[in-house]
Structures are given as C-alpha cells and as structure tokens.
Amino acid sequence: MNRKLLTAEGYQRLQDELNDIVRKERPEITKIVSWAASLGDRSENADYHYNKRKLRELDRRIRFLMKLFEVAQKIEYSPEQDGKAFFGAWVTLENDDNETIKFRIVGDEEIYGRKEYISLQSPIAKACLGKSVDDEIQVHTPTGKKTWYISEIFYQKDS
C-alpha cells in the first residue's frame, strides 16, 4: 500500500473499529464457533458455517486495518490552512444555476458510508485544493466542463 492520508477523526474512527473487532466482536464469534463445533457433525451445522464465515470476514478486516495503519498518515488541522481548501476542509460550492453542494475532502478510506465526504483523489477535490473563497473552479465531468464558485471553506471536527 502507498501512503494513505486520514483526517484525525477518520484515523480515530478506524482505530475504534479495529479495537471493537478485536476486543468484542471476534471473541464473541469465536465462542459461538467453538460452541457450534462442540455439537458434533459440522457438515450440516448452519451456526458453525455462518459464524466461521463471519470469523473469516472479521480476520480479513483486521488484516486490512493493520496494514492500513502501517502506512497511514494522520493529518491534523493547522491554523495556517484557514481560508484555503486543503485536506480535511469542508467546502461549499455554488454555480450560476444556484445549485449548491457541500462536502469534506478526506482520504480514500474515509468516504465509505458518508455521502458528504469526497476523496482527495476526486476531480472536484483536486480542483478545489489551494483555492480560496470566491475562487472559480472548473471540473471536467462526463457531461462536459462545469464551473463552480467556492462560497465557503471551514475546518471542523466530525459530529
């Protein structure tokens, strides 16, 4: 894996997930698998097969998170970022049709399950980087070039 950037909140959320899996979920599933295995014939034991599969999924997620933390770089907020769009910024864009979009620029591993988050690698995030309020950005989309204006930039922790 290449270096992965994470906001401080995203880093903590993934660490909490890893701790929860290792300390709570995995031991519970392991107990169920042991109990189901003790019942005898495993070939037709649905509890055993389901929970064994669940255990493999948890182990796969643990391995993924452990490898991620080996290359993860936690990016903390710095007051020097104020007024410009950088990693971790909340950005609000408007266009000439009075359409508004609001998003936070985060690392690739943080976007899942959060529709208001966009990857640092996305075209719209790349266009915003280093820009200030009232700057114009142009984004190439499958439907053509779109022009947006930055109406707000701020840095705040997740809720």
DRENTORKOL-3810 file (N, C-alpha, C; in nm, 4 decimals):
REM DRENTORKOL-3810
@n.u->0.0834; n.v->-0.1191; n.w->0.0000; ca.u->0.0000; ca.v->0.0000; ca.w->0.0000; c.u->0.0872; c.v->0.1246; c.w->0.0000
@n.u->0.0424; n.v->0.2236; n.w->-0.0707; ca.u->0.1093; ca.v->0.3529; ca.w->-0.0673; c.u->0.0671; c.v->0.4264; c.w->0.0585
@n.u->0.1281; n.v->0.5380; n.w->0.0819; ca.u->0.0920; ca.v->0.6201; ca.w->0.1972; c.u->-0.0552; c.v->0.6599; c.w->0.1868
@n.u->-0.1279; n.v->0.6453; n.w->0.2968; ca.u->-0.2700; ca.v->0.6794; ca.w->0.2996; c.u->-0.2912; c.v->0.7951; c.w->0.3958
@n.u->-0.3582; n.v->0.8995; n.w->0.3494; ca.u->-0.3871; ca.v->1.0149; ca.w->0.4328; c.u->-0.5225; c.v->0.9963; c.w->0.5009
@n.u->-0.5272; n.v->1.0291; n.w->0.6294; ca.u->-0.6506; ca.v->1.0214; ca.w->0.7063; c.u->-0.6641; c.v->1.1469; c.w->0.7906
@n.u->-0.7863; n.v->1.1970; n.w->0.8034; ca.u->-0.8092; ca.v->1.3064; ca.w->0.8980; c.u->-0.7955; c.v->1.2477; c.w->1.0383
@n.u->-0.7767; n.v->1.3338; n.w->1.1365; ca.u->-0.7627; ca.v->1.2874; ca.w->1.2743; c.u->-0.8881; c.v->1.2106; c.w->1.3175
@n.u->-1.0053; n.v->1.2596; n.w->1.2761; ca.u->-1.1305; ca.v->1.1930; ca.w->1.3124; c.u->-1.1427; c.v->1.0576; c.w->1.2433
@n.u->-1.1049; n.v->1.0523; n.w->1.1159; ca.u->-1.1110; ca.v->0.9266; ca.w->1.0416; c.u->-1.0147; c.v->0.8240; c.w->1.0978
@n.u->-0.8961; n.v->0.8679; n.w->1.1356; ca.u->-0.7957; ca.v->0.7794; ca.w->1.1956; c.u->-0.8512; c.v->0.7191; c.w->1.3245
@n.u->-0.9111; n.v->0.8057; n.w->1.4079; ca.u->-0.9660; ca.v->0.7584; ca.w->1.5352; c.u->-1.0833; c.v->0.6637; c.w->1.5121
@n.u->-1.1676; n.v->0.6933; n.w->1.4148; ca.u->-1.2829; ca.v->0.6078; ca.w->1.3855; c.u->-1.2369; c.v->0.4681; c.w->1.3428
@n.u->-1.1345; n.v->0.4616; n.w->1.2584; ca.u->-1.0830; ca.v->0.3316; ca.w->1.2139; c.u->-1.0127; c.v->0.2574; c.w->1.3277
@n.u->-0.9429; n.v->0.3306; n.w->1.4142; ca.u->-0.8817; ca.v->0.2663; ca.w->1.5310; c.u->-0.9887; c.v->0.2102; c.w->1.6237
@n.u->-1.0964; n.v->0.2855; n.w->1.6445; ca.u->-1.2067; ca.v->0.2377; ca.w->1.7283; c.u->-1.2699; c.v->0.1127; c.w->1.6684
@n.u->-1.2844; n.v->0.1121; n.w->1.5364; ca.u->-1.3399; ca.v->-0.0058; ca.w->1.4693; c.u->-1.2509; c.v->-0.1275; c.w->1.4916
@n.u->-1.1198; n.v->-0.1107; n.w->1.4748; ca.u->-1.0258; ca.v->-0.2209; ca.w->1.4961; c.u->-1.0320; c.v->-0.2715; c.w->1.6400
@n.u->-1.0319; n.v->-0.1797; n.w->1.7358; ca.u->-1.0405; ca.v->-0.2203; ca.w->1.8765; c.u->-1.1700; c.v->-0.2943; c.w->1.9059
@n.u->-1.2802; n.v->-0.2475; n.w->1.8496; ca.u->-1.4093; ca.v->-0.3123; ca.w->1.8705; c.u->-1.4097; c.v->-0.4542; c.w->1.8138
@n.u->-1.3541; n.v->-0.4696; n.w->1.6944; ca.u->-1.3491; ca.v->-0.6022; ca.w->1.6323; c.u->-1.2631; c.v->-0.6967; c.w->1.7162
@n.u->-1.1446; n.v->-0.6502; n.w->1.7554; ca.u->-1.0502; ca.v->-0.7361; ca.w->1.8267; c.u->-1.0970; c.v->-0.7677; c.w->1.9684
@n.u->-1.1534; n.v->-0.6712; n.w->2.0369; ca.u->-1.1884; ca.v->-0.6895; ca.w->2.1779; c.u->-1.3294; c.v->-0.7425; c.w->2.2013
@n.u->-1.4236; n.v->-0.7141; n.w->2.1102; ca.u->-1.5621; ca.v->-0.7552; ca.w->2.1341; c.u->-1.6142; c.v->-0.8559; c.w->2.0319
@n.u->-1.6179; n.v->-0.8131; n.w->1.9042; ca.u->-1.6824; ca.v->-0.8953; ca.w->1.8017; c.u->-1.6152; c.v->-1.0309; c.w->1.7822
@n.u->-1.4832; n.v->-1.0298; n.w->1.7631; ca.u->-1.4123; ca.v->-1.1547; ca.w->1.7336; c.u->-1.4228; c.v->-1.2551; c.w->1.8485
@n.u->-1.4014; n.v->-1.2141; n.w->1.9755; ca.u->-1.4175; ca.v->-1.3115; ca.w->2.0847; c.u->-1.5588; c.v->-1.3703; c.w->2.0935
@n.u->-1.6612; n.v->-1.2881; n.w->2.0664; ca.u->-1.7991; ca.v->-1.3378; ca.w->2.0694; c.u->-1.8213; c.v->-1.4426; c.w->1.9603
@n.u->-1.7751; n.v->-1.4130; n.w->1.8406; ca.u->-1.7926; ca.v->-1.5064; ca.w->1.7290; c.u->-1.7121; c.v->-1.6335; c.w->1.7534
@n.u->-1.5924; n.v->-1.6187; n.w->1.8102; ca.u->-1.5091; ca.v->-1.7355; ca.w->1.8400; c.u->-1.5795; c.v->-1.8286; c.w->1.9381
@n.u->-1.6455; n.v->-1.7718; n.w->2.0393; ca.u->-1.7217; ca.v->-1.8533; ca.w->2.1357; c.u->-1.8335; c.v->-1.9295; c.w->2.0656
@n.u->-1.9037; n.v->-1.8623; n.w->1.9761; ca.u->-2.0147; ca.v->-1.9263; ca.w->1.9042; c.u->-1.9616; c.v->-2.0398; c.w->1.8164
@n.u->-1.8500; n.v->-2.0155; n.w->1.7469; ca.u->-1.7910; ca.v->-2.1194; ca.w->1.6613; c.u->-1.7490; c.v->-2.2394; c.w->1.7459
@n.u->-1.6871; n.v->-2.2132; n.w->1.8603; ca.u->-1.6456; ca.v->-2.3231; ca.w->1.9493; c.u->-1.7660; c.v->-2.4023; c.w->1.9985
@n.u->-1.8709; n.v->-2.3307; n.w->2.0372; ca.u->-1.9925; ca.v->-2.3983; ca.w->2.0844; c.u->-2.0534; c.v->-2.4822; c.w->1.9719
@n.u->-2.0643; n.v->-2.4241; n.w->1.8523; ca.u->-2.1239; ca.v->-2.4955; ca.w->1.7388; c.u->-2.0392; c.v->-2.6168; c.w->1.7009
@n.u->-1.9080; n.v->-2.6049; n.w->1.7091; ca.u->-1.8194; ca.v->-2.7172; ca.w->1.6762; c.u->-1.8345; c.v->-2.8296; c.w->1.7775
@n.u->-1.8648; n.v->-2.7949; n.w->1.9016; ca.u->-1.8787; ca.v->-2.8969; ca.w->2.0064; c.u->-2.0055; c.v->-2.9809; c.w->1.9911
@n.u->-2.0966; n.v->-2.9363; n.w->1.9064; ca.u->-2.2219; ca.v->-3.0096; ca.w->1.8870; c.u->-2.2047; c.v->-3.1361; c.w->1.8028
@n.u->-2.0910; n.v->-3.1511; n.w->1.7420; ca.u->-2.0660; ca.v->-3.2721; ca.w->1.6640; c.u->-2.0567; c.v->-3.2433; c.w->1.5160
@n.u->-2.1371; n.v->-3.3132; n.w->1.4372; ca.u->-2.1325; ca.v->-3.3075; ca.w->1.2910; c.u->-2.1396; c.v->-3.1634; c.w->1.2400
@n.u->-2.0305; n.v->-3.1180; n.w->1.1804; ca.u->-2.0226; ca.v->-2.9799; ca.w->1.1314; c.u->-2.0749; c.v->-2.9651; c.w->0.9893
@n.u->-2.0902; n.v->-3.0748; n.w->0.9196; ca.u->-2.1287; ca.v->-3.0666; ca.w->0.7784; c.u->-2.2667; c.v->-3.0054; c.w->0.7586
@n.u->-2.3573; n.v->-3.0219; n.w->0.8547; ca.u->-2.4922; ca.v->-2.9666; ca.w->0.8407; c.u->-2.5231; c.v->-2.8656; c.w->0.9502
@n.u->-2.4211; n.v->-2.8122; n.w->1.0132; ca.u->-2.4384; ca.v->-2.7197; ca.w->1.1241; c.u->-2.4340; c.v->-2.5750; c.w->1.0719
@n.u->-2.5510; n.v->-2.5148; n.w->1.0551; ca.u->-2.5608; ca.v->-2.3797; ca.w->0.9980; c.u->-2.4940; c.v->-2.2764; c.w->1.0875
@n.u->-2.5087; n.v->-2.2886; n.w->1.2202; ca.u->-2.4436; ca.v->-2.1946; ca.w->1.3117; c.u->-2.2927; c.v->-2.1955; c.w->1.2918
@n.u->-2.2377; n.v->-2.3142; n.w->1.2805; ca.u->-2.0934; ca.v->-2.3278; ca.w->1.2635; c.u->-2.0485; c.v->-2.2626; c.w->1.1330
@n.u->-2.1149; n.v->-2.2941; n.w->1.0232; ca.u->-2.0736; ca.v->-2.2417; ca.w->0.8918; c.u->-2.0910; c.v->-2.0902; c.w->0.8820
@n.u->-2.2038; n.v->-2.0394; n.w->0.9296; ca.u->-2.2285; ca.v->-1.8952; ca.w->0.9239; c.u->-2.1250; c.v->-1.8193; c.w->1.0061
@n.u->-2.1034; n.v->-1.8623; n.w->1.1287; ca.u->-2.0120; ca.v->-1.7910; ca.w->1.2177; c.u->-1.8655; c.v->-1.8104; c.w->1.1793
@n.u->-1.8331; n.v->-1.9241; n.w->1.1198; ca.u->-1.6969; ca.v->-1.9446; ca.w->1.0690; c.u->-1.6702; c.v->-1.8457; c.w->0.9544
@n.u->-1.7708; n.v->-1.8251; n.w->0.8682; ca.u->-1.7582; ca.v->-1.7280; ca.w->0.7596; c.u->-1.7442; c.v->-1.5863; c.w->0.8172
@n.u->-1.8247; n.v->-1.5558; n.w->0.9183; ca.u->-1.8185; ca.v->-1.4255; ca.w->0.9837; c.u->-1.6800; c.v->-1.4035; c.w->1.0463
@n.u->-1.6232; n.v->-1.5069; n.w->1.1052; ca.u->-1.4900; ca.v->-1.5001; ca.w->1.1647; c.u->-1.3840; c.v->-1.4699; c.w->1.0583
@n.u->-1.3965; n.v->-1.5335; n.w->0.9428; ca.u->-1.3026; ca.v->-1.5064; ca.w->0.8328; c.u->-1.3145; c.v->-1.3614; c.w->0.7849
@n.u->-1.4382; n.v->-1.3093; n.w->0.7786; ca.u->-1.4596; ca.v->-1.1699; ca.w->0.7386; c.u->-1.3952; c.v->-1.0736; c.w->0.8385
@n.u->-1.4113; n.v->-1.1028; n.w->0.9671; ca.u->-1.3510; ca.v->-1.0183; ca.w->1.0700; c.u->-1.1988; c.v->-1.0231; c.w->1.0619
@n.u->-1.1434; n.v->-1.1426; n.w->1.0416; ca.u->-0.9980; ca.v->-1.1561; ca.w->1.0297; c.u->-0.9448; c.v->-1.0798; c.w->0.9085
@n.u->-1.0206; n.v->-1.0842; n.w->0.7989; ca.u->-0.9816; ca.v->-1.0107; ca.w->0.6780; c.u->-0.9821; c.v->-0.8594; c.w->0.7060
@n.u->-1.0851; n.v->-0.8115; n.w->0.7768; ca.u->-1.0939; ca.v->-0.6685; ca.w->0.8099; c.u->-0.9809; c.v->-0.6288; c.w->0.9057
@n.u->-0.9483; n.v->-0.7139; n.w->1.0019; ca.u->-0.8376; ca.v->-0.6864; ca.w->1.0942; c.u->-0.7070; c.v->-0.6738; c.w->1.0176
@n.u->-0.6807; n.v->-0.7676; n.w->0.9267; ca.u->-0.5576; ca.v->-0.7616; ca.w->0.8462; c.u->-0.5520; c.v->-0.6334; c.w->0.7639
@n.u->-0.6647; n.v->-0.5984; n.w->0.7018; ca.u->-0.6703; ca.v->-0.4769; ca.w->0.6209; c.u->-0.6387; c.v->-0.3539; c.w->0.7063
@n.u->-0.7025; n.v->-0.3416; n.w->0.8225; ca.u->-0.6808; ca.v->-0.2254; ca.w->0.9077; c.u->-0.5381; c.v->-0.2199; c.w->0.9616
@n.u->-0.4830; n.v->-0.3353; n.w->0.9968; ca.u->-0.3445; ca.v->-0.3385; ca.w->1.0463; c.u->-0.2482; c.v->-0.2908; c.w->0.9375
@n.u->-0.2688; n.v->-0.3363; n.w->0.8141; ca.u->-0.1833; ca.v->-0.2916; ca.w->0.7032; c.u->-0.2053; c.v->-0.1431; c.w->0.6746
@n.u->-0.3281; n.v->-0.0981; n.w->0.6862; ca.u->-0.3585; ca.v->0.0434; ca.w->0.6648; c.u->-0.2844; c.v->0.1297; c.w->0.7659
@n.u->-0.2859; n.v->0.0917; n.w->0.8926; ca.u->-0.2197; ca.v->0.1725; ca.w->0.9956; c.u->-0.0676; c.v->0.1736; c.w->0.9801
@n.u->-0.0133; n.v->0.0749; n.w->0.9117; ca.u->0.1316; ca.v->0.0749; ca.w->0.8850; c.u->0.1713; c.v->0.1880; c.w->0.7904
@n.u->0.0806; n.v->0.2257; n.w->0.7008; ca.u->0.1118; ca.v->0.3280; ca.w->0.6012; c.u->0.0287; c.v->0.4550; c.w->0.6171
@n.u->-0.0594; n.v->0.4576; n.w->0.7163; ca.u->-0.1479; ca.v->0.5727; ca.w->0.7348; c.u->-0.0731; c.v->0.6919; c.w->0.7919
@n.u->-0.1091; n.v->0.8079; n.w->0.7436; ca.u->-0.0555; ca.v->0.9320; ca.w->0.7974; c.u->-0.1738; c.v->1.0163; c.w->0.8430
@n.u->-0.1773; n.v->1.0422; n.w->0.9725; ca.u->-0.2863; ca.v->1.1218; ca.w->1.0301; c.u->-0.2548; c.v->1.2690; c.w->1.0074
@n.u->-0.3454; n.v->1.3388; n.w->0.9423; ca.u->-0.3278; ca.v->1.4810; ca.w->0.9124; c.u->-0.4125; c.v->1.5615; c.w->1.0103
@n.u->-0.3462; n.v->1.6376; n.w->1.0931; ca.u->-0.4134; ca.v->1.7218; ca.w->1.1917; c.u->-0.4432; c.v->1.8583; c.w->1.1311
@n.u->-0.5433; n.v->1.9234; n.w->1.1842; ca.u->-0.5770; ca.v->2.0595; ca.w->1.1427; c.u->-0.4659; c.v->2.1550; c.w->1.1852
@n.u->-0.4359; n.v->2.2496; n.w->1.0994; ca.u->-0.3376; ca.v->2.3529; ca.w->1.1298; c.u->-0.4012; c.v->2.4894; c.w->1.1006
@n.u->-0.3865; n.v->2.5864; n.w->1.1891; ca.u->-0.4469; ca.v->2.7187; ca.w->1.1658; c.u->-0.4008; c.v->2.7852; c.w->1.0354
@n.u->-0.2844; n.v->2.7449; n.w->0.9832; ca.u->-0.2358; ca.v->2.8024; ca.w->0.8576; c.u->-0.3254; c.v->2.7643; c.w->0.7389
@n.u->-0.4099; n.v->2.6634; n.w->0.7566; ca.u->-0.4979; ca.v->2.6194; ca.w->0.6491; c.u->-0.6190; c.v->2.7112; c.w->0.6305
@n.u->-0.6524; n.v->2.7898; n.w->0.7320; ca.u->-0.7728; ca.v->2.8733; ca.w->0.7258; c.u->-0.7753; c.v->2.9586; c.w->0.5998
@n.u->-0.8926; n.v->2.9636; n.w->0.5389; ca.u->-0.9117; ca.v->3.0459; ca.w->0.4203; c.u->-0.8805; c.v->2.9766; c.w->0.2891
@n.u->-0.8197; n.v->2.8593; n.w->0.2946; ca.u->-0.7863; ca.v->2.7840; ca.w->0.1735; c.u->-0.8396; c.v->2.6420; c.w->0.1873
@n.u->-0.8700; n.v->2.5808; n.w->0.0746; ca.u->-0.9223; ca.v->2.4436; ca.w->0.0734; c.u->-0.8059; c.v->2.3451; c.w->0.0672
@n.u->-0.7907; n.v->2.2703; n.w->0.1742; ca.u->-0.6900; ca.v->2.1653; ca.w->0.1809; c.u->-0.7538; c.v->2.0392; c.w->0.2378
@n.u->-0.6734; n.v->1.9387; n.w->0.2604; ca.u->-0.7205; ca.v->1.8121; ca.w->0.3153; c.u->-0.7938; c.v->1.8367; c.w->0.4473
@n.u->-0.9131; n.v->1.7794; n.w->0.4607; ca.u->-0.9930; ca.v->1.7932; ca.w->0.5824; c.u->-1.0887; c.v->1.9099; c.w->0.5812
@n.u->-1.0872; n.v->1.9914; n.w->0.4764; ca.u->-1.1733; ca.v->2.1101; ca.w->0.4704; c.u->-1.3158; c.v->2.0734; c.w->0.4306
@n.u->-1.4096; n.v->2.1465; n.w->0.4877; ca.u->-1.5478; ca.v->2.1446; ca.w->0.4407; c.u->-1.5580; c.v->2.2564; c.w->0.3376
@n.u->-1.6076; n.v->2.2246; n.w->0.2205; ca.u->-1.6152; ca.v->2.3210; ca.w->0.1106; c.u->-1.7592; c.v->2.3272; c.w->0.0600
@n.u->-1.8064; n.v->2.4491; n.w->0.0384; ca.u->-1.9381; ca.v->2.4693; ca.w->-0.0212; c.u->-1.9172; c.v->2.5369; c.w->-0.1561
@n.u->-1.9761; n.v->2.4772; n.w->-0.2593; ca.u->-1.9655; ca.v->2.5304; ca.w->-0.3954; c.u->-2.1030; c.v->2.5723; c.w->-0.4455
@n.u->-2.1039; n.v->2.6761; n.w->-0.5272; ca.u->-2.2271; ca.v->2.7206; ca.w->-0.5937; c.u->-2.1963; c.v->2.7397; c.w->-0.7411
@n.u->-2.3004; n.v->2.7231; n.w->-0.8229; ca.u->-2.2830; ca.v->2.7521; ca.w->-0.9653; c.u->-2.3811; c.v->2.8605; c.w->-1.0074
@n.u->-2.3805; n.v->2.8943; n.w->-1.1353; ca.u->-2.4669; ca.v->3.0023; ca.w->-1.1851; c.u->-2.6151; c.v->2.9672; c.w->-1.1797
@n.u->-2.6485; n.v->2.8395; n.w->-1.1675; ca.u->-2.7883; ca.v->2.7964; ca.w->-1.1595; c.u->-2.8364; c.v->2.7895; c.w->-1.0158
@n.u->-2.7615; n.v->2.8474; n.w->-0.9239; ca.u->-2.7917; ca.v->2.8464; ca.w->-0.7799; c.u->-2.7947; c.v->2.7068; c.w->-0.7196
@n.u->-2.7250; n.v->2.6129; n.w->-0.7821; ca.u->-2.7079; ca.v->2.4816; ca.w->-0.7223; c.u->-2.5954; c.v->2.4921; c.w->-0.6206
@n.u->-2.6127; n.v->2.4239; n.w->-0.5085; ca.u->-2.5119; ca.v->2.4261; ca.w->-0.4025; c.u->-2.4752; c.v->2.2840; c.w->-0.3653
@n.u->-2.3467; n.v->2.2591; n.w->-0.3475; ca.u->-2.3019; ca.v->2.1304; ca.w->-0.2948; c.u->-2.2024; c.v->2.1574; c.w->-0.1826
@n.u->-2.2081; n.v->2.0713; n.w->-0.0823; ca.u->-2.1192; ca.v->2.0838; ca.w->0.0324; c.u->-2.0554; c.v->1.9482; c.w->0.0562
@n.u->-1.9248; n.v->1.9478; n.w->0.0798; ca.u->-1.8539; ca.v->1.8220; ca.w->0.1010; c.u->-1.7287; c.v->1.8458; c.w->0.1837
@n.u->-1.6727; n.v->1.7357; n.w->0.2323; ca.u->-1.5461; ca.v->1.7413; ca.w->0.3049; c.u->-1.4431; c.v->1.6610; c.w->0.2261
@n.u->-1.3249; n.v->1.7163; n.w->0.2111; ca.u->-1.2165; ca.v->1.6494; ca.w->0.1393; c.u->-1.1418; c.v->1.5607; c.w->0.2378
@n.u->-1.1463; n.v->1.4292; n.w->0.2135; ca.u->-1.0859; ca.v->1.3327; ca.w->0.3058; c.u->-1.0081; c.v->1.2265; c.w->0.2278
@n.u->-0.9471; n.v->1.1350; n.w->0.3013; ca.u->-0.8734; ca.v->1.0254; ca.w->0.2404; c.u->-0.9658; c.v->0.9183; c.w->0.1843
@n.u->-0.9113; n.v->0.8340; n.w->0.0979; ca.u->-0.9896; ca.v->0.7310; ca.w->0.0299; c.u->-1.0607; c.v->0.6368; c.w->0.1267
@n.u->-1.0001; n.v->0.6063; n.w->0.2402; ca.u->-1.0565; ca.v->0.5096; ca.w->0.3337; c.u->-1.1694; c.v->0.5674; c.w->0.4174
@n.u->-1.1934; n.v->0.6971; n.w->0.4106; ca.u->-1.2932; ca.v->0.7619; ca.w->0.4950; c.u->-1.4266; c.v->0.7875; c.w->0.4254
@n.u->-1.4334; n.v->0.7687; n.w->0.2961; ca.u->-1.5538; ca.v->0.8082; ca.w->0.2226; c.u->-1.6687; c.v->0.7093; c.w->0.2359
@n.u->-1.6406; n.v->0.5866; n.w->0.2740; ca.u->-1.7437; ca.v->0.4833; ca.w->0.2769; c.u->-1.8456; c.v->0.5101; c.w->0.3859
@n.u->-1.9720; n.v->0.5117; n.w->0.3460; ca.u->-2.0805; ca.v->0.5342; ca.w->0.4402; c.u->-2.1053; c.v->0.6809; c.w->0.4719
@n.u->-2.0352; n.v->0.7693; n.w->0.4071; ca.u->-2.0524; ca.v->0.9124; ca.w->0.4321; c.u->-2.0703; c.v->0.9821; c.w->0.2974
@n.u->-2.1933; n.v->1.0124; n.w->0.2602; ca.u->-2.2160; ca.v->1.0691; ca.w->0.1268; c.u->-2.1678; c.v->1.2133; c.w->0.1134
@n.u->-2.1450; n.v->1.2831; n.w->0.2247; ca.u->-2.0964; ca.v->1.4202; ca.w->0.2168; c.u->-1.9438; c.v->1.4281; c.w->0.2125
@n.u->-1.8768; n.v->1.3133; n.w->0.2136; ca.u->-1.7312; ca.v->1.3088; ca.w->0.2048; c.u->-1.6905; c.v->1.2735; c.w->0.0622
@n.u->-1.5831; n.v->1.3382; n.w->0.0139; ca.u->-1.5292; ca.v->1.3016; ca.w->-0.1165; c.u->-1.3797; c.v->1.2756; c.w->-0.1015
@n.u->-1.3295; n.v->1.1924; n.w->-0.1878; ca.u->-1.1891; ca.v->1.1548; ca.w->-0.1852; c.u->-1.1010; c.v->1.2694; c.w->-0.2331
@n.u->-0.9851; n.v->1.2777; n.w->-0.1719; ca.u->-0.8834; ca.v->1.3735; ca.w->-0.2130; c.u->-0.8462; c.v->1.3526; c.w->-0.3597
@n.u->-0.8661; n.v->1.2306; n.w->-0.4099; ca.u->-0.8314; ca.v->1.1963; ca.w->-0.5480; c.u->-0.9396; c.v->1.2329; c.w->-0.6492
@n.u->-1.0580; n.v->1.2727; n.w->-0.6025; ca.u->-1.1667; ca.v->1.3040; ca.w->-0.6951; c.u->-1.1372; c.v->1.4328; c.w->-0.7726
@n.u->-1.1893; n.v->1.4431; n.w->-0.8936; ca.u->-1.1629; ca.v->1.5629; ca.w->-0.9750; c.u->-1.2080; c.v->1.6935; c.w->-0.9084
@n.u->-1.3204; n.v->1.6914; n.w->-0.8404; ca.u->-1.3697; ca.v->1.8157; ca.w->-0.7797; c.u->-1.2830; c.v->1.8558; c.w->-0.6603
@n.u->-1.2337; n.v->1.7574; n.w->-0.5845; ca.u->-1.1442; ca.v->1.7885; ca.w->-0.4724; c.u->-1.0119; c.v->1.8435; c.w->-0.5238
@n.u->-0.9593; n.v->1.7815; n.w->-0.6280; ca.u->-0.8330; ca.v->1.8302; ca.w->-0.6861; c.u->-0.8470; c.v->1.9738; c.w->-0.7363
@n.u->-0.9634; n.v->2.0047; n.w->-0.7940; ca.u->-0.9855; ca.v->2.1403; ca.w->-0.8449; c.u->-0.9938; c.v->2.2419; c.w->-0.7311
@n.u->-1.0391; n.v->2.1997; n.w->-0.6144; ca.u->-1.0556; ca.v->2.2906; ca.w->-0.5009; c.u->-0.9267; c.v->2.3152; c.w->-0.4225
@n.u->-0.8341; n.v->2.2223; n.w->-0.4273; ca.u->-0.7145; ca.v->2.2315; ca.w->-0.3434; c.u->-0.6387; c.v->2.3626; c.w->-0.3646
@n.u->-0.6116; n.v->2.4284; n.w->-0.2532; ca.u->-0.5354; ca.v->2.5520; ca.w->-0.2564; c.u->-0.6157; c.v->2.6756; c.w->-0.2914
@n.u->-0.7416; n.v->2.6589; n.w->-0.3237; ca.u->-0.8266; ca.v->2.7723; ca.w->-0.3621; c.u->-0.8856; c.v->2.8395; c.w->-0.2383
@n.u->-0.9334; n.v->2.9620; n.w->-0.2572; ca.u->-0.9940; ca.v->3.0420; ca.w->-0.1503; c.u->-1.1409; c.v->3.0687; c.w->-0.1814
@n.u->-1.2095; n.v->3.1289; n.w->-0.0862; ca.u->-1.3492; ca.v->3.1677; ca.w->-0.1059; c.u->-1.3569; c.v->3.2657; c.w->-0.2226
@n.u->-1.4592; n.v->3.2540; n.w->-0.3034; ca.u->-1.4868; ca.v->3.3340; ca.w->-0.4233; c.u->-1.4024; c.v->3.2940; c.w->-0.5437
@n.u->-1.3139; n.v->3.1959; n.w->-0.5295; ca.u->-1.2379; ca.v->3.1473; ca.w->-0.6448; c.u->-1.3293; c.v->3.0630; c.w->-0.7334
@n.u->-1.3003; n.v->3.0651; n.w->-0.8622; ca.u->-1.3748; ca.v->2.9843; ca.w->-0.9589; c.u->-1.2964; c.v->2.8560; c.w->-0.9845
@n.u->-1.3691; n.v->2.7448; n.w->-0.9902; ca.u->-1.3043; ca.v->2.6192; ca.w->-1.0266; c.u->-1.3792; c.v->2.5586; c.w->-1.1440
@n.u->-1.3071; n.v->2.4853; n.w->-1.2236; ca.u->-1.3684; ca.v->2.4162; ca.w->-1.3362; c.u->-1.3392; c.v->2.2675; c.w->-1.3209
@n.u->-1.4445; n.v->2.1893; n.w->-1.3379; ca.u->-1.4338; ca.v->2.0444; ca.w->-1.3213; c.u->-1.4800; c.v->1.9787; c.w->-1.4507
@n.u->-1.3978; n.v->1.8880; n.w->-1.5002; ca.u->-1.4351; ca.v->1.8133; ca.w->-1.6203; c.u->-1.5165; c.v->1.6919; c.w->-1.5773
@n.u->-1.6390; n.v->1.6844; n.w->-1.6276; ca.u->-1.7289; ca.v->1.5735; ca.w->-1.5949; c.u->-1.7647; c.v->1.4995; c.w->-1.7235
@n.u->-1.8273; n.v->1.3829; n.w->-1.7117; ca.u->-1.8690; ca.v->1.3106; ca.w->-1.8321; c.u->-1.9660; c.v->1.3912; c.w->-1.9199
@n.u->-2.0381; n.v->1.4859; n.w->-1.8583; ca.u->-2.1328; ca.v->1.5666; ca.w->-1.9356; c.u->-2.0727; c.v->1.6985; c.w->-1.9828
@n.u->-1.9447; n.v->1.7192; n.w->-1.9563; ca.u->-1.8788; ca.v->1.8414; ca.w->-2.0006; c.u->-1.8139; c.v->1.9156; c.w->-1.8851
@n.u->-1.7634; n.v->2.0338; n.w->-1.9170; ca.u->-1.6950; ca.v->2.1142; ca.w->-1.8161; c.u->-1.7975; c.v->2.1926; c.w->-1.7343
@n.u->-1.7829; n.v->2.1862; n.w->-1.6004; ca.u->-1.8728; ca.v->2.2588; ca.w->-1.5094; c.u->-1.7918; c.v->2.3638; c.w->-1.4347
@n.u->-1.8529; n.v->2.4795; n.w->-1.4152; ca.u->-1.7884; ca.v->2.5878; ca.w->-1.3416; c.u->-1.8607; c.v->2.6071; c.w->-1.2091
@n.u->-1.7809; n.v->2.6136; n.w->-1.1015; ca.u->-1.8338; ca.v->2.6325; ca.w->-0.9667; c.u->-1.7573; c.v->2.7461; c.w->-0.9002
@n.u->-1.8186; n.v->2.8051; n.w->-0.8008; ca.u->-1.7544; ca.v->2.9115; ca.w->-0.7223; c.u->-1.7523; c.v->2.8668; c.w->-0.5767
@n.u->-1.6387; n.v->2.8844; n.w->-0.5125; ca.u->-1.6269; ca.v->2.8455; ca.w->-0.3719; c.u->-1.6922; c.v->2.9536; c.w->-0.2870
@n.u->-1.7968; n.v->2.9163; n.w->-0.2131; ca.u->-1.8671; ca.v->3.0143; ca.w->-0.1305; c.u->-1.8308; c.v->3.0034; c.w->0.0171
@n.u->-1.7748; n.v->2.8872; n.w->0.0573; ca.u->-1.7399; ca.v->2.8721; ca.w->0.1982; c.u->-1.6336; c.v->2.7628; c.w->0.2141
@n.u->-1.5404; n.v->2.7885; n.w->0.3044; ca.u->-1.4393; ca.v->2.6905; ca.w->0.3420; c.u->-1.4242; c.v->2.6969; c.w->0.4935
@n.u->-1.4368; n.v->2.5831; n.w->0.5578; ca.u->-1.4099; ca.v->2.5812; ca.w->0.7022; c.u->-1.3592; c.v->2.4451; c.w->0.7453
@n.u->-1.2979; n.v->2.4447; n.w->0.8609; ca.u->-1.2424; ca.v->2.3231; ca.w->0.9188; c.u->-1.3103; c.v->2.2999; c.w->1.0525
@n.u->-1.3666; n.v->2.1820; n.w->1.0681; ca.u->-1.4319; ca.v->2.1468; ca.w->1.1930; c.u->-1.4309; c.v->1.9966; c.w->1.2073
@n.u->-1.4334; n.v->1.9522; n.w->1.3292; ca.u->-1.4372; ca.v->1.8076; ca.w->1.3534; c.u->-1.5713; c.v->1.7502; c.w->1.3111
@n.u->-1.5710; n.v->1.6189; n.w->1.2858; ca.u->-1.6954; ca.v->1.5478; ca.w->1.2541; c.u->-1.7894; c.v->1.5550; c.w->1.3718
@n.u->-1.9145; n.v->1.5339; n.w->1.3419; ca.u->-2.0109; ca.v->1.5200; ca.w->1.4516; c.u->-2.0385; c.v->1.3746; c.w->1.4754
END
